[in-house]
Amino acid sequence: MSLKIKNIGKLVTYNSSSAKLEEFTNQEILISDGKIEKIGNDIGDAEQEVDASGGLVTPGFVDSHTHPVFTDLREEEFAVRAAGKSYQEIAAEGGGILSTVRGVRDASEDVLEEKVVRRLNQFLALGTTTVEAKSGYGLSVEDELKSLKAIKKAGERSNVDVVLTFLGAHDFPAEYRERKDEYVSLVCEEMIPTVAEENLAEFCDVFCENGWFDVEQSRKILVTAADYGLKSRLHADEFEDSGAASLAAELRAASADHLMHVSDEGLVKMKEAGVVATLLPGTTFFLGKSDYAPARKILDSDITVALATDYNPGSCFIQSMPLIMNLACLHLDMTVEEVFQAATFGGASALLRQDSVGSIEVGKQADLVIWDLEELPEIAYRAEESRIQKIIKSGELVNKL
């Protein structure tokens, strides 16, 4: 099946050959068998044509950090935070992650699958064509496996490409609060081997933070995961400098995420090891805080930056990458070009998929968004509006808005 996109006003994409963002006008795109075959002025005919109507064309967004498998929302917790209580105080009282754990444990796999399908469809409607999806609200062998199976089945029913991450080390469940090392052993000795055996995840993540999993516990989990073929990524240095960025570098993790309190030493090590810095400004915003990640310092350190939503029911109920771009421009001291690159090619790099998605280049998967916009800055500027005309996923027109 071949498809041609014509009447493109402006095409904006990262170019891996020049290693920079580039803009093109009056171009057409020829897609064959789901991949980009030609970009130019005289590309020939195709079996199907899509008219961009003079609009802007970009790659689909790559959201490299989400938590979409949950049941109930946490709007009451939002109200409590608005009244002055901190996220950490709520968690210490049995709320936070543990409140979502109770809901996931009580739900069937089928119920979870249906909820994830709806959320994946909403990601797509907002222009996101590749999503990393974590478990982490089960925190038992049975419920972590149930969560990953629900995500995997939902992905098979969606047009979104889903990258699965096992996050059994998201928090300590209530029954292990006084036996934390035993829970680490459970993760290493039962969860990880089963996840790997059943091919339920590509990555293993750990919430490496003082008060959650310390550096030694995180290292043990991620080294075990690597032994079973799972690649590493970390929740790192969100609330304080816990040494997680340095651990990510030591283990050559694909990505270290959050990084609001990353140290200079940690950044030096991340640069040397090629670890992507995934920044989540929506979380800082949603929690009502002001300690945003030091994006300018990270970029000036020549570290690849990704932007992601951190979509979850408690600390960031945001699915829109345009809104995340807006927040990054306003609070991370990043330019429009930098946030766009981070939301596309940067996210692909954080998922080790930069050779297949995240940019519009010949040979890559044809994941494209056609906007009812003329210029790139409008995506972040008009973030509250739905300005998407059409979405092409793997060379197929998957929705018309």
C-alpha positions as CSV (number, residue, x, y, z in Angstrom):
1,M,0.0,0.0,0.0
2,S,1.4,3.4,-1.0
3,L,0.2,6.8,0.2
4,K,1.2,10.3,-0.8
5,I,0.8,13.4,1.3
6,K,0.4,16.5,-0.9
7,N,-0.1,20.2,-0.4
8,I,2.1,20.4,2.7
9,G,2.6,24.0,3.8
10,K,5.6,23.4,6.0
11,L,7.3,20.2,7.1
12,V,9.3,20.3,10.3
13,T,11.5,17.5,11.6
14,Y,14.7,16.6,13.3
15,N,17.3,15.5,10.7
16,S,19.7,12.9,12.0
17,S,22.2,13.5,9.2
18,S,22.6,17.2,10.0
19,A,21.8,16.6,13.7
20,K,19.5,19.6,13.8
21,L,15.9,20.6,13.4
22,E,15.0,21.5,9.8
23,E,12.0,23.1,8.0
24,F,11.0,22.4,4.4
25,T,8.3,24.0,2.2
26,N,6.4,22.8,-0.8
27,Q,7.4,19.2,-0.2
28,E,5.4,15.9,-0.7
29,I,5.9,12.6,1.1
30,L,5.6,9.2,-0.5
31,I,5.0,6.3,1.9
32,S,5.2,2.7,0.9
33,D,4.6,-0.4,3.1
34,G,4.4,1.8,6.2
35,K,7.7,3.6,5.7
36,I,8.8,6.9,4.2
37,E,10.1,6.2,0.7
38,K,10.6,9.7,-0.7
39,I,10.4,13.3,0.3
40,G,10.5,16.0,-2.4
41,N,8.8,17.8,-5.2
42,D,8.4,15.1,-7.8
43,I,7.8,11.9,-5.9
44,G,5.3,10.1,-8.3
45,D,1.9,8.7,-7.8
46,A,0.5,6.5,-5.0
47,E,-2.6,4.4,-4.4
48,Q,-4.0,6.8,-1.9
49,E,-3.5,10.6,-1.5
50,V,-3.9,12.7,1.6
51,D,-4.3,16.5,1.2
52,A,-2.5,18.4,3.9
53,S,-4.4,21.5,2.9
54,G,-1.4,23.7,3.3
55,G,-1.0,22.7,6.9
56,L,2.0,21.9,9.0
57,V,3.4,18.3,9.0
58,T,5.5,16.9,11.8
59,P,6.5,13.5,13.2
60,G,4.1,12.0,15.7
61,F,5.0,12.6,19.3
62,V,7.0,10.0,21.3
63,D,5.9,10.0,24.9
64,S,8.6,8.1,26.7
65,H,7.2,8.1,30.3
66,T,3.6,7.2,31.2
67,H,1.7,5.2,33.8
68,P,-1.6,4.4,32.0
69,V,-2.7,1.2,33.9
70,F,-4.9,2.3,36.8
71,T,-8.6,2.3,37.7
72,D,-9.7,5.2,39.9
73,L,-8.7,8.8,39.7
74,R,-7.2,10.7,42.6
75,E,-9.2,14.0,42.5
76,E,-9.6,14.0,46.3
77,E,-5.9,13.8,46.7
78,F,-5.6,16.8,44.3
79,A,-7.9,18.7,46.6
80,V,-5.9,17.8,49.7
81,R,-2.7,19.0,48.0
82,A,-4.5,22.2,47.0
83,A,-5.2,22.7,50.7
84,G,-1.5,22.5,51.5
85,K,-0.5,18.9,52.1
86,S,2.5,17.6,50.2
87,Y,2.7,14.6,47.9
88,Q,5.1,13.0,50.4
89,E,2.8,13.5,53.3
90,I,-0.1,12.0,51.4
91,A,2.0,9.0,50.5
92,A,3.1,8.5,54.1
93,E,-0.5,8.4,55.2
94,G,-1.3,5.5,52.7
95,G,-2.4,7.7,49.8
96,G,-0.5,8.4,46.6
97,I,0.8,5.3,44.7
98,L,-0.6,2.9,47.3
99,S,-4.2,4.2,46.9
100,T,-3.9,3.4,43.2
101,V,-2.4,0.0,44.0
102,R,-5.6,-1.0,45.9
103,G,-7.7,-0.2,42.8
104,V,-5.5,-2.2,40.4
105,R,-5.4,-5.2,42.7
106,D,-9.2,-5.2,42.9
107,A,-9.7,-5.0,39.1
108,S,-9.7,-7.7,36.6
109,E,-7.2,-7.9,33.7
110,D,-10.1,-7.2,31.3
111,V,-11.2,-4.1,33.1
112,L,-7.6,-2.7,33.1
113,E,-7.2,-3.5,29.4
114,E,-10.3,-1.6,28.5
115,K,-9.2,1.4,30.5
116,V,-5.7,1.4,28.9
117,V,-7.3,1.1,25.4
118,R,-9.3,4.3,25.9
119,R,-6.2,6.1,27.2
120,L,-4.1,5.0,24.3
121,N,-6.8,6.2,21.9
122,Q,-6.7,9.6,23.6
123,F,-2.9,9.8,23.3
124,L,-3.3,9.2,19.6
125,A,-6.0,11.9,19.3
126,L,-3.5,14.3,20.8
127,G,-0.8,13.4,18.2
128,T,1.2,10.8,20.2
129,T,2.0,7.8,18.1
130,T,4.5,6.0,20.3
131,V,4.0,5.6,24.1
132,E,6.1,4.0,26.8
133,A,3.8,2.4,29.3
134,K,4.8,1.2,32.8
135,S,3.3,-1.2,35.3
136,G,3.9,-0.3,38.9
137,Y,0.5,-0.1,40.5
138,G,0.2,-3.9,41.2
139,L,3.3,-4.4,43.5
140,S,2.7,-8.2,43.7
141,V,3.7,-10.9,41.3
142,E,0.1,-11.5,40.3
143,D,-0.9,-7.9,39.9
144,E,2.3,-6.7,38.1
145,L,1.9,-9.5,35.6
146,K,-1.8,-8.7,35.2
147,S,-1.0,-5.0,34.6
148,L,1.6,-5.8,31.9
149,K,-0.7,-8.2,30.2
150,A,-3.4,-5.6,30.2
151,I,-1.1,-3.0,28.6
152,K,0.2,-5.5,26.0
153,K,-3.3,-6.5,24.9
154,A,-4.4,-2.9,24.9
155,G,-1.5,-2.1,22.6
156,E,-2.5,-4.8,20.2
157,R,-5.9,-3.2,19.9
158,S,-4.6,0.3,19.4
159,N,-2.9,2.2,16.6
160,V,-0.3,3.5,19.1
161,D,3.0,1.7,19.3
162,V,3.4,0.7,23.0
163,V,6.8,0.1,24.7
164,L,6.3,-1.9,27.8
165,T,8.3,-1.2,31.0
166,F,8.2,-3.3,34.2
167,L,8.0,-1.0,37.3
168,G,7.5,-3.4,40.1
169,A,9.9,-1.2,42.1
170,H,7.6,1.8,42.0
171,D,6.9,1.7,45.8
172,F,6.9,-0.7,48.7
173,P,3.4,-2.3,49.1
174,A,1.8,-1.9,52.5
175,E,2.5,-5.5,53.4
176,Y,6.2,-5.0,52.9
177,R,6.6,-1.6,54.6
178,E,8.7,-3.1,57.4
179,R,10.3,-5.7,55.2
180,K,11.7,-3.7,52.3
181,D,14.7,-5.9,51.5
182,E,12.3,-8.9,51.3
183,Y,10.3,-7.0,48.7
184,V,13.4,-6.3,46.7
185,S,14.1,-10.0,46.8
186,L,10.6,-10.7,45.5
187,V,11.1,-8.3,42.6
188,C,14.4,-9.9,41.7
189,E,13.7,-13.5,42.4
190,E,10.1,-13.8,41.2
191,M,8.8,-10.8,39.3
192,I,11.7,-10.2,36.9
193,P,12.2,-13.8,35.9
194,T,8.5,-14.2,35.1
195,V,8.2,-11.0,33.3
196,A,11.2,-11.9,31.1
197,E,10.0,-15.5,30.6
198,E,6.6,-14.3,29.4
199,N,8.1,-11.5,27.3
200,L,6.0,-8.8,29.0
201,A,8.4,-6.0,29.0
202,E,11.4,-4.5,27.2
203,F,12.6,-2.2,30.0
204,C,12.9,-2.3,33.8
205,D,12.4,0.9,35.8
206,V,13.0,1.7,39.5
207,F,11.8,4.7,41.6
208,C,15.3,5.4,42.9
209,E,14.8,8.1,45.6
210,N,15.4,8.5,49.3
211,G,12.3,7.2,51.0
212,W,11.6,4.8,48.1
213,F,14.3,2.5,46.6
214,D,17.8,3.5,47.6
215,V,20.8,3.3,45.3
216,E,21.9,-0.2,46.5
217,Q,18.4,-1.6,46.2
218,S,17.9,0.0,42.8
219,R,21.3,-1.4,41.6
220,K,20.4,-4.9,42.7
221,I,17.0,-4.8,40.8
222,L,18.4,-3.3,37.6
223,V,21.4,-5.6,37.5
224,T,19.1,-8.6,37.9
225,A,16.8,-7.2,35.2
226,A,19.8,-6.9,32.9
227,D,20.7,-10.5,33.5
228,Y,17.3,-11.4,32.2
229,G,17.6,-9.2,29.1
230,L,15.6,-6.1,30.3
231,K,17.1,-2.7,29.6
232,S,17.4,-0.1,32.4
233,R,15.7,3.2,33.0
234,L,15.2,5.1,36.3
235,H,13.0,7.6,38.1
236,A,15.9,9.7,39.3
237,D,16.6,12.6,41.7
238,E,13.0,13.9,41.7
239,F,12.8,15.1,45.3
240,E,16.5,15.4,46.2
241,D,19.9,14.4,44.9
242,S,19.8,10.7,45.8
243,G,22.6,9.6,43.5
244,A,20.2,8.1,41.0
245,A,21.7,9.9,38.0
246,S,25.1,8.5,38.7
247,L,23.6,5.1,39.0
248,A,21.9,5.5,35.7
249,A,25.3,6.3,34.2
250,E,27.0,3.4,35.9
251,L,24.4,1.0,34.5
252,R,24.3,2.8,31.1
253,A,20.5,3.1,31.4
254,A,18.6,4.3,28.4
255,S,17.1,7.2,30.3
256,A,17.1,8.9,33.7
257,D,13.8,10.7,34.3
258,H,12.6,13.7,36.4
259,L,16.0,15.0,37.5
260,M,14.7,18.1,39.3
261,H,17.6,17.8,41.8
262,V,20.3,16.2,39.7
263,S,23.8,17.0,40.8
264,D,26.5,18.4,38.5
265,E,28.5,15.2,39.0
266,G,25.5,13.1,38.0
267,L,25.2,15.1,34.8
268,V,28.8,14.7,33.9
269,K,28.4,10.9,34.3
270,M,25.2,10.8,32.3
271,K,26.9,12.6,29.4
272,E,29.8,10.2,29.5
273,A,27.5,7.2,29.5
274,G,25.1,8.5,26.9
275,V,22.1,8.5,29.2
276,V,19.1,10.5,27.9
277,A,17.6,13.0,30.3
278,T,13.8,12.7,30.3
279,L,12.2,15.8,31.7
280,L,8.7,15.9,33.1
281,P,7.6,19.5,33.6
282,G,3.9,18.4,33.9
283,T,4.7,16.7,37.2
284,T,6.2,19.8,38.8
285,F,3.3,21.9,37.5
286,F,0.6,19.4,38.6
287,L,2.1,19.1,42.1
288,G,2.1,22.9,42.4
289,K,5.8,23.1,42.8
290,S,8.4,25.4,41.4
291,D,11.5,23.2,41.4
292,Y,11.6,22.4,37.7
293,A,14.4,20.4,36.2
294,P,17.5,22.4,35.3
295,A,16.9,21.9,31.6
296,R,19.3,24.7,30.4
297,K,22.2,23.2,32.4
298,I,21.4,19.7,31.0
299,L,21.2,21.0,27.4
300,D,24.4,23.0,27.8
301,S,26.0,19.7,29.0
302,D,25.2,18.3,25.6
303,I,23.0,15.6,27.0
304,T,20.1,14.4,24.8
305,V,16.8,15.6,26.3
306,A,13.4,14.0,26.0
307,L,10.1,15.5,27.1
308,A,7.3,13.2,28.3
309,T,4.0,13.6,30.1
310,D,4.4,11.3,33.1
311,Y,0.7,10.6,32.7
312,N,-0.7,9.1,35.9
313,P,-3.7,9.5,38.2
314,G,-1.8,11.2,41.0
315,S,1.1,13.5,40.2
316,C,0.4,14.4,36.5
317,F,-3.0,13.8,34.9
318,I,-1.9,15.2,31.6
319,Q,-1.8,13.3,28.3
320,S,-1.1,16.3,25.9
321,M,2.4,16.6,24.6
322,P,1.6,20.1,23.2
323,L,0.8,21.1,26.8
324,I,4.0,19.6,28.0
325,M,5.8,21.6,25.3
326,N,4.1,24.7,26.5
327,L,5.2,24.1,30.1
328,A,8.8,23.4,29.0
329,C,8.9,26.7,27.1
330,L,7.6,28.6,30.1
331,H,9.4,26.9,33.0
332,L,12.4,25.0,31.6
333,D,14.0,27.9,29.7
334,M,13.8,25.8,26.5
335,T,13.1,27.2,23.0
336,V,10.2,26.1,20.9
337,E,12.7,24.2,18.6
338,E,14.3,22.4,21.6
339,V,11.0,21.3,23.1
340,F,9.7,20.0,19.8
341,Q,12.9,18.0,19.2
342,A,12.7,16.6,22.8
343,A,9.0,15.6,22.3
344,T,9.8,13.7,19.1
345,F,13.4,12.6,18.4
346,G,14.4,12.9,22.1
347,G,11.6,10.6,23.2
348,A,12.5,8.1,20.5
349,S,16.1,8.2,21.8
350,A,15.0,7.6,25.4
351,L,13.3,4.4,24.1
352,L,16.2,3.4,21.9
353,R,14.0,3.9,18.8
354,Q,15.7,6.9,17.2
355,D,16.4,4.8,14.1
356,S,12.8,4.1,13.4
357,V,10.5,6.8,14.8
358,G,10.7,10.4,16.1
359,S,11.5,12.1,12.8
360,I,10.4,12.3,9.1
361,E,13.3,10.7,7.2
362,V,13.5,8.3,4.3
363,G,13.4,4.7,5.6
364,K,11.7,5.5,8.9
365,Q,8.3,4.5,10.0
366,A,5.7,6.8,8.6
367,D,4.2,8.3,11.9
368,L,3.0,11.8,11.0
369,V,0.7,14.5,12.2
370,I,-1.0,16.9,9.9
371,W,-1.9,20.1,11.7
372,D,-4.3,22.9,11.0
373,L,-1.5,25.3,11.7
374,E,1.1,27.1,9.7
375,E,4.1,27.4,12.0
376,L,5.8,25.2,14.6
377,P,5.5,27.6,17.6
378,E,1.7,27.4,17.3
379,I,1.7,23.8,18.6
380,A,2.9,24.9,22.0
381,Y,1.2,28.3,21.8
382,R,-2.2,26.9,21.1
383,A,-1.8,23.9,23.3
384,E,-5.4,24.1,24.7
385,E,-6.9,23.7,21.2
386,S,-7.3,20.6,19.1
387,R,-5.5,21.6,15.9
388,I,-4.8,18.2,14.4
389,Q,-6.3,17.5,10.9
390,K,-5.1,14.0,10.3
391,I,-2.8,11.4,11.8
392,I,-0.8,8.9,9.7
393,K,0.4,5.8,11.7
394,S,2.7,3.3,10.1
395,G,1.7,4.7,6.7
396,E,-2.1,4.5,7.3
397,L,-4.6,7.3,7.8
398,V,-5.9,6.3,11.3
399,N,-8.1,9.3,12.1
400,K,-9.7,12.3,10.7
401,L,-10.5,15.1,13.1
